[in-house]
Structure formats: structure tokens, C-alpha cells
């Protein structure tokens, strides 16, 4: 469901939107797509931060395990 809202944008932003949206999209569609992409990026960054925290919490154990695996490799 869509709801109508009102926002105020700078003239240069409106010009950029109009230039890039083309004939097939109106401003609302363009702005909605841009916001969806930005929100998806924020969600991905949040997930990456969580993943990095998990890796960092387990870094010592993972490094020991990796060193153990590498010790079994034969180097010609």
C-alpha cells in the first residue's frame, strides 16, 4: 500500500532526478527506488558488521585452526 507524503528537495536534486529518471518513471518511482536501494545497502552493512563481530570474537580460535591445517600441507 502506498501513502502520499510531501518532501522538500533542493533544485539540483530535482534536476538530477529528472535527468536520470527518463520518460518511463516519475519522480516518486525514482525516489522510491533510490530509497529502497539505500535501505538495502544499510541492511547489508549492518549484517556485515554483525558478521565481522562474530569473526573477530572467534579470530584466535580460527587462526589456530588455520595454522593447524597449514601444518599438514606438503610444500614441494
N, C-alpha and C positions, 0 to 999 in steps of 0.2 A: 504494500500500500504506500502510495506517495502522499506526502503532505506539503503544502505550499509554505514557503518561508521567504523571507526577504533578507538579502545581504547587500553590503556596500563594498564595491571593489574599485580599485584605482583604475583610471582610464587606460594606462598602459597594459594592465592585466586584461581588461576587456578587449583591447585591440589584439593582444596575443591570442586570446581565446577565439575571437572572430577569425583571425588569420589561419588558425590551425584546425578549427572545427569543420570547416568546409560547408558545403551545401547540405550534406546528409545529416548533420547534427545541429541541434540548437544549443544555446549556451547551457541550459540546465543539464542536458545529457552529457555535454563535455565536462562540466564541473563535477557531476556525479561520478563519471568515470575516473576523473583525476583523484577525487577524494577516496574512492574505493581502492585505487592503486596505492595511494599513500597509506591508507589504513592497513592494507595487506603488507606493505613494507614495514610498518611499525610492528605488526604482529610477528613477522619473520624476525625482526631484530630482537624482540622480546624473547622469542624461542631460542634464538642463537645465544643470547645472554644466559638463559637458563642452562642450555647445553654446555656452554663454556664453564659455568659454575660447577656443573657436575663433573666435567673433565678435570678441572682444577682440584676439586675435592679428592679425586682419585688418582692424581698425577703421579704421586710417589709409587703407588702400587702398580700402575700401568707401566711406568718406566722400568721398574724391577722386572716385571713380566716380559717386557720387550727385550731387555738385556739378556734375560734367560733364553729367550727364543733365538736371539742373535748368536749366542754362545754355541748353539747346536749347528749353525751353518758352517759348511765347509768352504773355505776360501782356497781356490786353486793356486 
